[in-house]
Amino acid sequence: ISYSYDLSHSLQYNLTILRMPLETLKTETTQTRQESFDIFEDEGLSTQGGSGVFGICSKPYKKYVWNAKLLEAVRTAVHRDWLLYIIHGFCGQSKLLIYGRPIYVTLIARRSSKFAGTRFLKRGANCEGDVANEVETEQILYDASVMSFSAGSYSSYVQVRGSVPLYWSQDISTMMPKPPITLDQADPYAHVAALHFDQMLQRFGSPIIILNLVKEREKRKHERILSEVLVAAVTYLNQFLPPEHAIIYIPWDMAKYTKSKLCNVLDRLNVIAESVVKKTGFFVNRPDSYCSILRPDEKWNELGGCVVSTGRLQTGVLRTNCVDCLDRTNTAQFMVGKCALAYQLYSLGLIDKPNLQFDTDAVRLFEELYEDHGDTLSLQYGGSQLVHRVKTYRKIAPWTQHSKDIMQTLSRYYSNAFSDADRQDSINLFLGVFKPAEGKPHLWELPTDFYLHHKNTLGLSQTKQSYTYWWTTGVLKHLPLPFDEVTCAENRRKLTVKKFHKYEEEIDIHNEFFRPYELSSFDETFCLAMTNSTRDFMPKNVGIDPSPFTVRKPDETGKSVLGNKNNREETVLQRKTAASAPPPPSEEAVSSSSEDDSGTDKEDEGAVSQRSTPVKVTDTGDNTKITENVVQSTKDIYGVNLSDIPSEDNLAIYARFVQLGQSQHKQDKGSQQFCSKHPLDKVINLIPISSFSQDNIYEVQPPRADRKSIEIFHAHIQAGRGNMQPLGRDDFLMYREYIRNRYM
C-alpha cells in the first residue's frame, strides 16, 4: 500500500508517461468543489503564493490491483483520494553504503490478480491469456544523497515470471508428489499464447525473451511435454511478427546442469543474463555519466534499450519459467538481476566497470533481498519457502541445509494436499471471481472453479481474434517502445489532471519522508532500521577495505562476526564445504560435459541432491577458533599493538607540545575588571601574540545573533512566562498548513 506512489506501475512508467505536457490535458479536465475542498474556505483565506499545483495522475494497472472489485461499490460515491489500491507480492529495501554514500536497493514484486491461485489448482493459462503465478519483479536503485524525483538519480530493471502459457493442469487426487502433466485442450493456432504475449508487448515492448528452465531430457515424458508445445507455439507466432521484434526463445535444462559435478550452473546463467540485459537495456532517469566517456567499456557500448535525452528506457522484458516458477526461476532471476545491478551502478557512476563478483557485500545484500523475495512468493503460491536457494546451486550450502530442504518439501506437500483448496476459495472470494447470490450454490459446494476463471465456457465471444494478426492494433507501430508508454489518444484517456497542494505528500517528498508535522523517533524510522551493507555485511576489523565491492572470505561478514554460536558454526561449515567443492571448469569443459550427459533424470524436488558435501565436526578445534575470533586483540581493533605505559621519548615529545601550546598565548586578565558588554568575554577572551589573527587556530569569536533571532528568543521567553504574543496572518496561515498536512 502506498498513499503517494502508484505501485501497480513500474518506475519507468511513473517517471516518463506522467511527465507529458500538462497543457494537453488541462483543457480536458474540470475542477469540482469536492476536489478543492478546504476547511478554511469559509473564512476567506484562499490559497496564496502559488500553493496550488496541478499534476498528472494515472489510473492503476488493474492486473496487479487486488482490491479493484471491492472498490467498485464505492468508486462513484466517494472522492478518488479515498480509493487506495493495494498490490500483493513482496516489497523489500536495503541500504548499500559506498564510502558513506547511501544507495537504496528496492525490490518490488507485483503478483497478478488474474487467474490467481495456489500451486496445483492453478496451472497454465486461462482463455484470456492470463497465466498462473505471474509476478512482475522490479529492482530499483536510488541515490539517497539527493531526495528529489526531479533532481535525484533513479534506475530500475523489470523482469517477469509466470506459468507456461498453455492449457495444462496436474491432477492432485492421486496424492503423488509429482502428478502427471496433462494438456487439457489442443491449441494448434496458439490462441492463448498469442493473447498472453500480446499483453506483454503492450506493457513492455520488444523483444520478449523467454527463458525456459524445464527439463529437456527425461526417461518418461513429464516436463518435456510443456517445452515441446511451447516451442511450437512460439514458432507459429513468430511467423507473423517482423524479424526484429520476434519472440526470443532460450531453452536451458537447469536441473541437468545442477546434477553434474563439473558444471557451474551460475556461470552459465551469467552468460545468459549478460545477453538478456544487453538486449533489453534498463531504465535510468539521467543521461550517461561523464565517467563512462572517460572510461569507456565495451559492454556498455553494446547495451540495448532506447536512449533518450533524459536517460535510458528499458524495451522488452525477460520472461522466466520452470514448472512451478519458484526455485529454479528465483535463482535465474537473481542472476539476471545481479547482472542488471552492475549496469545500474555503472550508469550512476558508482563503479568503474559493469561487473559484480560473488562474496562481496553488495552481492550478499542483493542475494538476501532475492531470497526473501523468493521465500515470500513461494509461500503465497506453493505453501512453503524455497527448497533450492542460490547457495544450493553454487554448491556451498552447509550440510544443515539438507534437513531444512526436506522440511520445506514436506511443508509444501502438506499445504498442497490439505490447505490449498481453502486458500483458493479465499482468493476467489476476495478477488470477486465468485459472487455469492441467493439460489446459487455456495462457494464450498462448487466441484471446481474452472468455469469461474474461464469466461468462454459461459458464453461465446462475439469477436474472434485473427490467427495471423494476433496483436492489438497499434502495438507494432510503436515497437520497440511499449504501447502503454507512448503518447496517444488512448493512453491520454487513462490520465487525469489533479490539483494538489504544494505541501501534500504526493508531491512533497520532504514532508513525506521527514514528517515535520508528526512526532517521530529514530527507533521507528525505517531508513535507520533497514538492512545496511556496512552494519550487517562489512567486516568489523579496522584495516579492511570498506568498499562493498571487495571480495570477502565467508567468515569475514558482519553477520558472521556478530552472530550467535549457531551462525558462527554454520559459517565454518560453509567455508569447509566451499573448500571441498570442485573448482568451476572452463567454458569448454562445461559444454563438453553437457553434451555427454545421458539425459537420465532421477532428481526429485524433495530429495537431497549432490549440491554439497556433508561435513561432520567431531573435534573441538573449530570451537576454539571461533572463541578466538570473538575476543579480538588490540592489533585487530586499532591496527597497532598498544603498550601499557608510553615510552620516555613519547612522554618527552608530549611535554614539549604542551609547553609550546602554553607559550603561544597570554590571557588578558585586565579586561575582567571592567564590565564587558558580553558576558562571555570574561571566559573566552584569548588574545594571540601573533599579528596574523586569522592564522591562529586558538582564536574564538563569540556568537553573533541578528535582530530577528533576538526578537524570536525574547518572544519565547515571554511565552514561557505566560505573556502570549498576538497571532499574525502569517502565523495563522502556518497553522492552517499544519492542520492540512496533519489531519487531512
Secondary structure, 3 states (H helix, E strand, C coil): CCCCCCCCCCHHHHHHHHHCCCHHHHCCCCCCCCCCCCCCHHHCCCCCCCCEEEEEEECCCHHHCCCHHHHCCCCCCCCHHHCCCCCCEEEEEEEEEECCEEEEEEEEEEECCCCCCCCCCCCCECCCCCECCCEEEEEEEEECCCCCCCCCCEEEEEEEECCCCCCEEECCCCCCCCCCEEECCCCCCCHHHHHHHHHHHHHHCCCEEEEECCCCCCCCCCCHHHHHHHHHHHHHHHCCCCHHHCCEEEECCHHHHHHCCCCCHHHHHHHHHHHHHHHHCCEECCCCCHHHHHCCCHHHHCCCCEEECCEEECCCEEEEECCCCCHHHHHHHHHHHHHHHHHHHHHCCCCCCCCCCCCEHHHHHHHHHHHHHHHHHHHHHCCCCCCCCHHHHHCCCCCHHHHHHHHHHHHHHHHHHHHHHHHHHHHHHHCCCCCCCCCCCCHHHCCCCHHHHCHHHCCCCCCCCCCCCCCCCCHHHHCCCCHHHCCCHHHHCCEEEEEEECCCCCCCHHHHHHCCCCCCCHHHCHHHHCEEHHHHCCCCCCCCCCCCCCECCCCCCHHHHHCCHHHHHHHHHHHHHHHHCCCCCCHHHHHHHHHHCCCCCCCCCCCCCCCCCCCCCCCCHHHHHHHHHHCCCHHHHHCCCCCCCCCHHHHHHHHHHHHHHHHCEEECHHHHHCCCCCCCHHHHCEEECCCCHHHCCCCCCCCCCCHHHHHHHHHHHHHHCCCCCCCCHHHHHHHHHHHHHHHC
